[in-house]
């Protein structure tokens, strides 16, 4: 029995990144994809970073005028064009395009699936939201794989590296106000 436990512990330590990925996929899909919660996956700052993709590939609207129609379609009352700044030349997205470039393959996958399965190819429907959830999990996995590799370069054992990865991913985030309040 002890040998089986050691084998399982070694296996889980060696494949901690994959185990974390599976747990995160289960958690994100169980929390975000139920009912109408999927409509809020791309929101807040992410909406600004993401807006380049539908602007370029679907609407060909670099002034982001299409956002009013998207807001009314998905009943968004939070004025989603808050990331646009008025300049003499017109409105400009205040966010950098880098995250959009990282999301591009997943956006295109969501667009392809939406067209293939008869979804709404508007850049914000169900399959696009799923694609961004998938992108977040893939980039999390890549990040923890690289972090694990870096930790192991410092002669840290597999078990300690696995524990550090678990702390990084699932550790509680507390703001400085919460810490000061006790």
C-alpha positions as CSV (number, residue, x, y, z in Angstrom):
1,X,0.0,0.0,0.0
2,X,2.9,2.4,0.8
3,X,4.5,1.6,-2.5
4,X,1.3,2.5,-4.3
5,X,1.0,5.8,-2.4
6,X,4.6,6.7,-3.3
7,X,4.0,5.9,-7.0
8,X,0.9,8.1,-6.9
9,X,2.7,10.9,-5.1
10,X,5.6,10.8,-7.6
11,X,3.2,10.7,-10.5
12,X,1.2,13.6,-9.2
13,X,4.4,15.6,-8.5
14,X,5.7,14.9,-12.0
15,X,2.4,15.8,-13.7
16,X,1.3,18.5,-11.4
17,X,0.9,21.0,-14.2
18,X,-1.5,18.7,-16.1
19,X,-3.5,18.0,-12.9
20,X,-3.8,21.7,-12.2
21,X,-4.9,22.3,-15.7
22,X,-7.7,19.7,-15.4
23,X,-8.8,21.1,-12.0
24,X,-8.9,24.7,-13.5
25,X,-10.8,23.6,-16.5
26,X,-13.4,21.9,-14.3
27,X,-13.6,24.9,-12.1
28,X,-13.9,27.5,-14.8
29,X,-16.4,25.6,-16.8
30,X,-18.5,24.7,-13.8
31,X,-18.6,28.4,-12.6
32,X,-18.6,30.4,-15.9
33,X,-20.4,28.3,-18.4
34,X,-23.6,27.6,-16.5
35,X,-26.8,29.4,-17.4
36,X,-26.1,32.9,-18.8
37,X,-22.8,33.5,-16.9
38,X,-20.8,32.9,-20.1
39,X,-21.9,36.3,-21.3
40,X,-19.7,37.9,-18.7
41,X,-16.4,36.1,-19.5
42,X,-15.1,38.8,-21.7
43,X,-15.7,41.9,-19.6
44,X,-14.0,44.8,-17.8
45,X,-10.4,45.4,-18.9
46,X,-10.5,42.1,-20.9
47,X,-13.2,43.7,-23.1
48,X,-10.7,46.4,-24.1
49,X,-7.9,44.0,-24.9
50,X,-10.3,41.7,-26.8
51,X,-12.1,44.4,-28.8
52,X,-9.3,44.5,-31.4
53,X,-10.2,41.0,-32.6
54,X,-13.8,41.5,-33.6
55,X,-13.0,45.0,-34.8
56,X,-10.4,43.7,-37.3
57,X,-11.7,40.3,-38.3
58,X,-15.5,40.6,-38.2
59,X,-16.7,44.2,-38.3
60,X,-13.7,46.0,-40.0
61,X,-14.6,48.9,-37.7
62,X,-11.5,50.5,-36.2
63,X,-13.6,53.2,-34.5
64,X,-15.4,50.4,-32.4
65,X,-18.8,51.7,-33.3
66,X,-20.0,48.1,-33.4
67,X,-19.9,47.9,-29.6
68,X,-23.3,49.6,-29.2
69,X,-25.0,46.8,-31.1
70,X,-23.1,44.2,-29.1
71,X,-24.1,45.8,-25.8
72,X,-27.7,45.8,-26.8
73,X,-27.6,42.2,-28.1
74,X,-26.1,40.9,-24.8
75,X,-28.0,43.3,-22.5
76,X,-24.8,45.0,-21.2
77,X,-25.7,48.1,-19.2
78,X,-22.1,48.9,-18.2
79,X,-21.1,51.1,-21.2
80,X,-18.5,48.8,-22.6
81,X,-16.8,51.5,-24.6
82,X,-15.1,52.9,-21.5
83,X,-11.7,51.7,-22.8
84,X,-12.0,54.1,-25.8
85,X,-10.4,57.5,-25.5
86,X,-11.3,60.5,-27.7
87,X,-8.5,61.9,-29.7
88,X,-8.6,64.6,-32.4
89,X,-8.2,61.7,-35.0
90,X,-11.2,59.8,-33.4
91,X,-11.6,57.2,-30.7
92,X,-8.7,55.0,-29.8
93,X,-8.5,51.9,-27.7
94,X,-6.4,52.7,-24.6
95,X,-5.2,49.0,-24.2
96,X,-2.3,47.5,-26.0
97,X,-2.8,44.9,-28.7
98,X,-0.5,42.2,-27.2
99,X,-3.1,40.2,-25.4
100,X,-5.3,40.2,-28.6
101,X,-2.4,38.7,-30.5
102,X,-2.1,35.9,-27.9
103,X,-5.9,35.4,-28.0
104,X,-5.9,35.4,-31.9
105,X,-5.6,31.6,-32.5
106,X,-8.4,31.0,-29.9
107,X,-10.6,33.7,-31.4
108,X,-10.2,32.2,-34.8
109,X,-11.1,28.8,-33.4
110,X,-14.2,30.2,-31.8
111,X,-15.1,32.0,-35.0
112,X,-14.7,28.8,-37.0
113,X,-16.7,26.7,-34.6
114,X,-19.4,29.4,-34.5
115,X,-19.7,29.3,-38.3
116,X,-19.5,25.6,-38.4
117,X,-22.2,25.0,-35.7
118,X,-24.5,27.8,-36.7
119,X,-23.7,30.1,-33.9
120,X,-23.8,33.9,-34.1
121,X,-20.5,35.0,-35.6
122,X,-20.4,38.4,-33.8
123,X,-17.2,38.0,-31.8
124,X,-19.0,37.9,-28.4
125,X,-21.4,34.9,-28.6
126,X,-21.0,31.6,-26.7
127,X,-18.2,30.0,-28.8
128,X,-16.0,33.1,-28.6
129,X,-16.4,33.2,-24.8
130,X,-15.5,29.5,-24.6
131,X,-12.5,30.1,-26.7
132,X,-11.2,32.8,-24.4
133,X,-11.8,30.5,-21.3
134,X,-9.8,27.9,-23.2
135,X,-7.1,30.4,-23.9
136,X,-6.8,31.4,-20.3
137,X,-6.4,27.7,-19.3
138,X,-3.8,27.0,-22.0
139,X,-1.7,30.0,-21.0
140,X,-2.0,29.1,-17.3
141,X,-0.7,25.6,-18.2
142,X,2.2,27.0,-20.2
143,X,3.1,29.4,-17.4
144,X,3.1,26.8,-14.7
145,X,5.1,24.4,-16.9
146,X,7.8,27.1,-17.3
147,X,7.6,27.9,-13.6
148,X,8.0,24.3,-12.6
149,X,11.0,24.0,-15.0
150,X,12.6,27.1,-13.5
151,X,12.0,25.8,-9.9
152,X,13.6,22.4,-10.7
153,X,16.7,24.1,-12.1
154,X,17.5,25.2,-8.5
155,X,17.7,21.5,-7.3
156,X,14.3,21.6,-5.6
157,X,12.6,18.2,-5.3
158,X,9.6,17.3,-7.4
159,X,7.4,17.3,-4.4
160,X,8.4,20.8,-3.3
161,X,8.0,22.1,-6.8
162,X,4.5,20.6,-7.0
163,X,3.6,22.3,-3.7
164,X,5.0,25.7,-4.9
165,X,2.9,25.3,-8.1
166,X,-0.2,24.6,-6.1
167,X,0.5,27.6,-3.9
168,X,1.0,29.9,-6.9
169,X,-2.2,28.7,-8.7
170,X,-4.6,28.2,-5.8
171,X,-3.1,30.5,-3.1
172,X,-5.4,33.0,-1.6
173,X,-5.1,36.5,-3.0
174,X,-5.5,39.2,-0.4
175,X,-5.4,42.9,-0.8
176,X,-3.3,45.0,1.5
177,X,-6.5,46.5,3.0
178,X,-7.7,43.1,3.9
179,X,-4.4,42.2,5.5
180,X,-4.3,45.5,7.5
181,X,-7.9,45.0,8.7
182,X,-7.0,41.6,10.1
